[in-house]
Amino acid sequence: MSLPSTVVIPEQLNMAEYFLDRRIEEGLGERVALRLPGGTMSYGEVQALANRFGNVLRSLGVRPEERVLIALSDSSEFVGAFFGTLKIGAVVVMVNPDFGVDSVRGLLEYTGASYAVVDASVAPTFEEAMVLSAGHRLGGLLVVGGDPGQGRSWESLALDAAPELDNFPSHRDDAAVWLFSGGTTGAPKAVVQTHRSFVNTTELYAQRTLAYGPEDITLSVPKLYFGYATGSNLLFPFSVGASTVLFPEPCGAEILFRLIQQHRATILINVPTMIQRMVDHPEVQSQDLSSLRLATSAGEGLPRSLHERWDAMFGVDLLDGLGTAEMWHVFLTNRPGDIRRGTLGREVEGFEVAVRDAAGQDCGQGEVGRLWVRGASRALGYWRNADKTAESFVGEWFVGGDLVSMDDEGYVTYCGRGDDAMKVAGRWCLPAEVEGVLMEHDGVEECAVVGVSNASGLTKPVAFVIVSSSPADSEMEEQLKAFVLERLAPYKHPRRVIFLEDFPRTHLGKVDRGKLKVLAAETWEPAS
């Protein structure tokens, strides 16, 4: 039985028109759209910039349905390139501009992009990758912020580009944006998302659930190339004539505190790692977050203890939720006035979630199973991966690797990734449960638990920990082991605690558990 859509979406739909051009048609062309380090840009100015980008890309030979890589810092040029690509019917592929040569080479060969729009600072990396990928058909680079005399400079070509452009008549189910989904193992796969998905979730989650409005000012910890931020810090505010704060440098607690106060931000798009750094900041007591009406958390599990510390420190509604690239954005969330710490909240209107076992049968209340979800934001599938598409896209449902449980009121609790779960002494051990306990210890700033197997196949949990202030020594290791033993069944406690200054990260900034498993295996083998 099909899940009825609660959003009316026309068959002809170019999302650049929905998110940008309609604001000008509504008479909002003079409203502030972007708040940048050097000033502001209005919706009318952003539209003209996007039109120029579209005209330049078209003049370089980019055609509808071709992919355009965007490797830019958070800036007006990112926004212009994003909408300009969509306006000519091409497909946006956003990537981390800090990728190395090998990663860029892999992306060029995998995506088959026809052009790449890149910051001048990373142009040499892309040029080297292009040489190594000599057989690839990439047309070239459009370089932003470089020397006008070298290569194809955006600034030079923009001088002759018209600020008017008729949008390509895209279909609502045409590919619009590729999002990368790599779980926690660092191996990215491209999720092909449609124009329909972005409009559907914007109306259901941003407008109806979080009540984004024209007076909102958004600020994001994740950068725009991450789908969570693309929505929350660009498309969602643009859909209602609000404005977004963009800054190019890496995020830090000091930067966030300063920008919240400077711009009087009303919505903060956050992640647990930064939430931890904010509440641990030595000058946190003097920070003014009174302008915020809410903050969101996603991307990784939010420990209940950390949520409680945030509430005690700031008193701002913190809405933990879950989304996937395959469904584009958040479909499970806590809500203003309906927050249950330690849970992901309940399903967003227009989506249906289920918790099912390995055989696809519904689990009982409180039982842990795989998360199934369906709704009108489901992707077309994975690029060049028919086997994985068939495995994960089952009928109308998307079946991911997330493990969850659901109570009798529909509140969902995150229990980790299925590929991270381990069997210890014949019983299942979920890393998220052990991590939640470790995070309750005052000396732990961040942690991750993985399983390590010996030559006989016996698996034991190993914890990786970043400490806050306590000395990272053998005494601290024993304290943390005992701390978990007091709160969980003995088989779940970490047999080793390895201290790190930082974690290896995936392309999306998540802890790379695959690399942690390798590191653990290199430094310790569980006794048989």
N, C-alpha and C positions, 0 to 999 in steps of 0.2 A: 504494500500500500504506500503510495507516494505521500511524502510530507508536504502539505500545502504551503506555498510561499505566501508570506504576509507582506512582501514588498513588490509593488508593481514596477516592472522593469521593461522598457520598450525594446523591441527586437533590434532596432538600430540604436546603438549606444557606443559612443566614444567617451571614455571616462575623463578625458581632458576637458570635454565640454561640461560634463556633470560637475566636476570638482573646481574648475577654474572659470570657464567662459560664462557660466550662468551667474556668477557673482557680478560680472560686469553688466549682464542683461538685467539684473535685479537692481541696478543703480548703485552697486557697492564698489565701483572701480577706484574710488579714492580712499577706501578703508585700508588700514595697515594690514598687510598680509605677512610680511617677514620682518622680524626684528633682528638686525645683524650687528656685528661689532662696529661697523662704520655708519650705521644709521638704519633707516627703515625703507621698505618698498611697498607700494600699494598693489592692490589686485590688478589694476590697470597696467602698472609697470611690469608685474610678473607675467601677465598675458603677452605683452609686447616682447618680452625676453623669450618666452616659450615659442612664440611665432617665429622669431629670428632663428632660434635653434632649429626649429623644424625646417625652415627654408634653407638653412646652411646644410643640414644633413641631406635634404633632398637634392641640393645642388652637387653634393659629393657622391650621389648615386644610390643612396639608401632607399629601398623600396618597401612597400607594405609587406608585413609579415616577416621581414628580416630582423635579426637581433642586433641591438646596439648595446654594447657594454658601457656602463657608466661607472667610472672609478674616480670619484670626486669626493672631496671633503664636504661637510655640511655647509652649504653656501647657496647664494642665489643662483649660481650656475648649475648646481645640482638640480634645483627645482626647475629651472628653465630647460635643461637637457631632458629631465624626466617627462615633463609635459610635452615638450617639443617632439620627442620621439613618438609619443602616443598620438599626437596630432596628425602625423603623416602615416599612421597605421602600422608603424613598426613596433617591435616588442622590446621592452626595457629589461635589461639584465644588470641588476645592481651588484657590484662586487666590492669587497674590502680594498680600498686603495693601498693598503700596506702589504698586500700579498707580495711574495718573492717571485723570482723569475720562473722557477719550476711550477709554482701554482698558477701563474699567469699563462704560461705555455699550455698547461692542462686545460685551462678555461677556454683559451682560444680554439683549441682543437675540439673540445667537447661541445661548446656552444655553437660553433660555426658562425660567429658574429660577423657582420659585414663592416662594422666600424666600431671604434672605441673612443669615448670621450673621457679624457684623463687629465688630472692635474699635472702641471709641468714638472713637479717634483718626482712623479713616478713615471714620466714618459720614458726615461732611459730603461727602466725595467721592462716596459711593454715593448720597446724597440728591440731589446735583446731577445725577449720571448718570441717576437715575430721572426727574427732571424732563425732561431732554433726550430720554429714551426714553419719552415719554408714552404711546405705543401699546403698550408692553410690559406684560404682566400680572403683574409681580413683586408679590407680596402685601405686601411690606414688609421692614423690617429688624428683626432681633433683635440688639440692641446689647449688647455685653459691656463692662462697666466704665464705663458712662456714668452720667448723672444719672437716678436712678430716676423722677424726675418728668417726664422728657422721652421721648417715643416709647415703643417696646416694649422695656423694659429686661429683660435676661436675669435680673438679680439679683432684680427685683421679681416676675417671673412664676415664678421657681424656688421662691419661698417656698411656693406652693400646689401645686407639682408633686410627685406621688408618686414615691418612690424605687424603686417596683416597676413593671415593664413586661413584658408578654408580647411576644416578638419576632414580627415578621411572618414567615410561612412562605415565605421567598424560595426560588426555584429556583436551583440551582447555576449556571444559565446566564442568570439575570436580570442586568441591568445593576446594578453596585454602585458603581463609582467612575469618574469621568471623569478621564483624565490628559491633559495637553497636550503635544503633540509639535510642535516648530517647527524642528527641525534647527538650522542656524546662520544662518538668514535672518530670524528674528524674527517670522515669521507663524505663529501657533499654530493647530493643529487639534486638536479633541477626540477622543481615543481612548476608546471605550466598552469598559470592562473589566468582567468578571463576577466573581461570588463565587468561582467555581471557580479562576480564575487565581491569586488571592491565596493560596489554600490550597495549590495545586499547587506554586508556586515556593517558598513557605515551607518545605514539607517537603523539596523536592529540593535547594534551594540553601542555605537558612539552617541547616536541621537536619542534613541528610546530608553536605553539602559543607563548611560552616564550623563545624559542631558547636556551634551556639548551645545554651547550657545555662542552667539556673536560676540559677547563680551569676554569670552575665555581667552587666556594667553597660555599656550602650552610650552613646556620645556622638557627635553628628553635626555636621559642618560645614554641609551643606545643611539648609535648614529643612523642616519636615514637609510643606509643600504640594508639595514636589518628590518624585516617586514613589520615587526612590532612597532618600530618607530616610524616607518613609512606611513602606517595608518594613524597612529596616535598623535604624531607630531607634524603631519603634513596633510594627509587626506581628510582626517576627521575635522580639524579646525577649518580647513578650506571649504568643507561642505556646508558650513554655516556662517561663513564670513568672519571667523575668528582669526587670530594671528598666532604665529609660532616663533619661538626664539631659536636661532641657529648660531652655532659657534664651531669653528674648525678644529680647535685643539682637543686632545684627549680629555675625557671627563674626570673630574675629581670632586671631592666633597667641598673644597674651598670654592671652586668655580660654581658649583650648584648653589651654594649659599649666597654667593655674590649676585648671580643672575636672577635668582628668585626675588631677592630684595630690589634689585635694580629695575626689573621689568614688572614687578608685582604679579608674577606668574600665578595662575589659578589651578592648573593641572600639571602635575609632575609625573612623567613616565619613567618608572624606576625599575630596578632589578635588585634581588636580595643582596648581592655583593656590595652594591653602593649603599643600600639601606644600612648595612652593617657599618660601613665606613662613615656614614653620616652620624649615626648614634654614638660611634666611638670617637668622634672628632674631639680634640682637647678643648675646643672653644664652642662646643655645641650649645652650652647653656645660654650663650649670648646671641644665638641666631634667631632671626625673625622669619618665621614661615606663616605668618598670619594671613597672607594673601591667598594661600592654597585652600581650595575647597575640597580637593581630593588628590590622592596619588594612586597610581596603579603599580602592580608588581606582576611580572611574568618572566618567562625565559628559563627559570629554574625554580626549584622548590623553595618556598618561604617558610622557615621554621617558625613554629608558634611562639617560641621564646623571643625571637627577633621581632615578630609582629607586636608582642606585648611591650617590648622596649621602645619601639617606635611610638606606640600609642601613649606611653607614659611620658616620653620626651617631647613629642610634637602635638599630639591631640588632633592630628589630621587624618581623616578617613583613608585607610590604606586598603585598597581593593585587590586582593590576590586573585589571579585568574589563570586560565590555560587556553592557549591557542596553538595551532600548528600551521606550517606553511601550506599543508595540503587542504586546510579549510581557511586559509589566508590569515585569519586573526583570531581574537578571543571569542570563544563560544561557551565557556564556563567562567563564571565570575561571582565574586561578592558584589554587593550593591550598597550605595549610600543608604544608611539606615537599616541594612540587612547584612551585617558582617559577622561571620562565624570564623574566628581565628583557627588556624590549623586546617582549614578546608579551602577548596577552590570555589566555594559557593555553589550556585545552581546554574542550570543551562540557560543561555540567553534565548529570549523569545525567537521563534523561527528555527531553532536547532533542537535536535533530539539526541540525547546521549543514552548509552546503555553500557552495562558492565557485564562481560561475557567470558566464559571459560574457553579453553583451547578448542573445544568442540563447537563453539559458537552458541552455547546455551546460556541463558541469563543466570547470573550469579544471585545468590540470596543477599538480603540486606546485610551490609557490613563485610561481605566476602570480597576478597581481592581478585580482580580479573582484568582483562584487557579493556581499554576504552574504545567503544564504537561511537561514531558520531555521524549524523547526516544533516543536510541542510543545503540551501541554494548557493553556498559559497565553496562548494567542493571543487577541487582542481580537475583538470582534464587528465592528469596523470604525471608520470615521471618521464623526462626527456630521454629517449633512447634506452628505456629500461622496461620493456613490456612485461617481463617476469615479475619484477617488483610491483609494477602497476596492478597486475592481476591479483597479486597477493594482498595488496593493501586497499584496493578499491573494489569492495565487494557489493555488487548491486548498487543501491543508493548510498551505502555506508562507506566511510573511511575507517579502516582498522589500523591504528598505529601501534607503536611499541610501548605506550604509556600504561602503567598499572595503576588502578584506582579502586576505591570502594565507594559505595553510595549508601547513605542511611535512609530511614523511612520517610524523611522529609525532602529528599532529593539533593541533599548537600553531598558533594563529592570530595573525597580526600585523596591527595596524590600519594602514591606508594612507590614511585620510582619507575625506571625503565625496565621492560621485560628482559632486555639483553644485559642488564646490570645485575639482575637478581642472581643469587648463588645458592647452591645447596651445601649446607654445612652439617656434617654428621647426619645426613639423610633428611634434614629439615630445611625449608626455605628461609633464607635470610635476605631481607630487603635493605639495601644500603641506605635508603632515605630514612628508615626508622632509626638506624644507628647514628646517622648524621644529625637527626633531630635531637637526640640525646646529647651528643657531643657539643652541639651548639648552645646547650644550656649551661655549659661550663664557662665561667668568667674568663678563663685564659684562652679560649678558642675564638679566633676571628673568622675563620673559614675552614671547611673540612670537606673531604670526599672519602668514601669507603669503597674499596674494590675487593674482588676475590682473587686469591693467588693459589694455584694448584701445584702440588709437587709431582714427582715422577710417577707416583702411584695413583694420581688423579684425585687426591684428597684436597679439598678447597677450604681455606680459612680467610676470614676478613682481615684486611689491612687498612688502617686509617692514615690518610695524609692530612696534615694539619698545619695551618698558618696560625701562629699564636699572636695574641694581642699585645700583652706586655710581660707575661710570665716567661722565665728563661726556658728555652727549648732544650731540655736535657733528659737524661735517663729517669730522673726523679719525676719530671713532668709526664713522661711517657707512662710510668706506672700509675700515676694519679689518674690519668685519663682512662686507662684500662679499668681501674677499680671503679671509676665514676660510672662507666657503662655497666659493669657487672652488678652494681647496686640497683640498676633500673631496668635491665633487660635479662632475658634468659641467658645463662652462661655461654651457650654456643654462639650467641650473636656478638660477643664482645671482641674488639680487634685484638689479634694476637701480636701485632706490631703497630706502633705509631711512628710514622716517619714525618719529620718536620721539614717544611719547605718555606722559602721566602715568597714564592708565587707559584701558581699552577700553570701547567701547559693548557692552552686554550684552543678550541676549534675555530673555524672561520667565522662563527657567530658569537664568539666570546664565551662559550660555555666551557666548563672544565672538560678537558680531553681525557676521559677515563681510559681510553685505549692506551695512551702513552703512560698513564699512571700504572696500569697493569704491567706494562713492560718494565717500568722503573722498579716496581715492587718485586717482580720476578728476578731482576738483576741483583737486588740487594738482599733478598731473603727467600728461603724456601721453607715452607711449613713442614714441621716434623711429621713423620708418618706414624 
